[in-house]
């Protein structure tokens, strides 16, 4: 289960991360790199997903970030920080300040 409350995201342990982000304030070119990063509270890299401007639905202004359950299994139960960064023609832009990502315990964690 995934619950998005503003910019905070709660996701059940071992689930696929499939979250749409509103990017209506941003412009993307097909070759732009967009990086979704998750770090622990000590700044250690835990998950990084790289996409391109082609991952943006330009009609809806939505960026879909999809991370497999196999990769998400690397995150223990607890609180992490995430952000999005755009790389476009030599310019690096942080699209959001670090936000909370919580991995929650589940009864069935197969």
N, C-alpha and C positions, 0 to 999 in steps of 0.2 A: 504494500500500500504506500502511496505517496501523498503527502499533504503539503500544499504550498500555502503559507500564511504570510502574505506580503512578499518579502524576499527570503524568509526563512523556509527551509525545506526539511521535512521529516520523511524518512524512507525506512521501510522495514529491512532488517538485515537480510542479505543475500538476494535482494530483488533487483530487477533491471531498472536502471535509472532512465526514465523517459520523460523529460520535462521541457515544455515550451517556454521560451523567454520572449517577452515583448521587446522588439528592437526597432520600434517605430521612430525613435530619435536618431537612428544610425543609418548610414549609407554603406552599402557593401558592393564590392566588385567581385566577379566570380573567382579571381585568384587570391583574394584576401585570405589570410590565415586567421582563424578564430580559435582561441585556446581556452578551454574550461579546465581550471585547476582546482584540486582539493588538497589542502594541507592540514596537518594536525595543529593543535593550538601552540606548538613549539616551532612551527614553520617548516616541518619536515614534509616533503612532497609525498603524497599518498596515491593520487590518481591524476592523470592528465589526458585529456581528450582533445585532439586537434581536428579541426574542421576547416572548410573553405566557405567563401561567400555563397557557393552553390547550395549550402545547407539552409539558407535563409529562404523562407517562403515570402517572396517579395509582394505578393498580393495581400497577404495577411500580416506582414511585418513580424513574422515569428521565426525564431531560431530554435530548431529542435535539437536538444542535446540528448543523445542516446548512448548509454554505456551499458555493456552487457553485465548480466548477473555474475559471470565468472570474474570480471574485473572488480565489481563492487564487493565481492567476497573478501577482498584485501582490506576492507575497512572494518575494524572492530566496532562494537557497540560504543557509542559516545558522540561527542560533538566535534565537528571539524569546521573549517572555513573554506569557502569557495569564492572564485571570481571568474570573470570573463575578460579576455584581452583580445584586441583586434590589431593585426599587423597588416598595414596597407602601404605599399610603395615606400618602404623605409620609415614609416611612422608607426609608433607603438602607442596604443590608447587603451587604458584600463576602462572597460565598459561599466563596471560596477565595483564599488568598494567591497572588501571582504564581507561575506554574509555567512550566516550559520547554516550548516548542513548537519542534521542529527540522524545517526543510524540507531534505529530502535530494535529492541529485542523482540523476537517472535516465539511462539510456542513450537511451531513446526519449522525448523531451520535446515531442512534437507537441502 
